[in-house]
Amino acid sequence: MSTTNTFKIYEKKIKSGKSSYRFFFIRKELQPLFDNLGVFTLICSDGTHYSNLNVTKSGKVQRYFIFASEFFNEHPRLQKHDEIPFSVDYAKGIVRIVL
């Protein structure tokens, strides 16, 4: 798969305080790439990695998200609405992203 596919970063504020969480939004046309992936490891081009992630489906429209707050805490330069290229290695259960 080509790394021309991109995630979009979103952030949602929690109404009860200043806390927020960030997630990668998976576009509808790319959702089939994740349908059978299960738990996976997110590997960044800078060498960091996060294990035991999964895709969350939410809403009536079944929008797909990867919640990765730890990733964003480690990479504060990323801002909401940034586009992050990625590829999927099904055999190894890995999603690779390029920073």
N, C-alpha and C positions, 0 to 999 in steps of 0.2 A: 504494500500500500504506500502511496506517496505521502510525503509530509505536507502536502498542500492542504490537507484538512486542518481546520482550526477549531479550537474551543474558544468560547467567549467568556470572559470573567464577569461575574456578577457579585454584588455585595448587598446584603439585606440587613437593615437596622432592626434591632429588637426593640419594640416599643417601651419595654419596662426599664431601659437604661441605655448606656452608651455602647453596650456590646454590639458586635455585628458578626456576621459570618460570611464567608466568601465561598463561591462554588464555580465550577466550570459548567457552562450550559452546552449541551450537545444538541446541535441543530437536527431537526426532524429527519432530514435526508441522510444524516450520519448515524442515526440511532441504531439501525440494523447492525452496525459494526460492534455494538456492545450487547446485543440481545443474549448471546450465549457465553459471554466472557466470565461471569461470576466474579469472584474476588480476584483482584489483580494488584500488581505493584506499579506505582507511578515512578518512573525513572526520569530525572531531569538531566539535561545536557551538561549541567555543572557538577554532576556526580552524586547529588543528593537523591534519596529515594524514600518512598513511603509505601509501606506494605498494608495489606488487608483493607484496601479500598474497594468500594463497589459503587455501582450506578444506582441512584435513587430515582424512582419514577414517582411523579407527583401530579396532582391535578386531574381534572376531568379529561384533559387533552393528552394525558400521559407524557408530560415533558420529562426529559432525562437530564439529570444533574450528577456531577461528581463533587461531593462536598470535600474540601481539602483545606481546612483552616490552617493546619500545621504547615502546609506548603506555603501559604501566603504569609504566615508569620515569619518564615525563614527567608522569604523573598519579598520584602516590603516595597521594592521598586515597581512591582506589578500593580497596575491600577485597574479599577473596574472598567469594563468595556474593551480592555486589551484583547487582541487576538493572539492565541498561542498555537503554533503548529504542533501536530502530534501524529504518531503512527501507532498501530496496534500489532503486537506479536502474540497471536492466539496460542501458539504452541507453548510459550513460556509464561503466559498470563501477564504480559507487561504492556503498559501504555508508556510510550516515550514522548517526552515533550522537549521542545527546543526553546531555550531562553534567549 
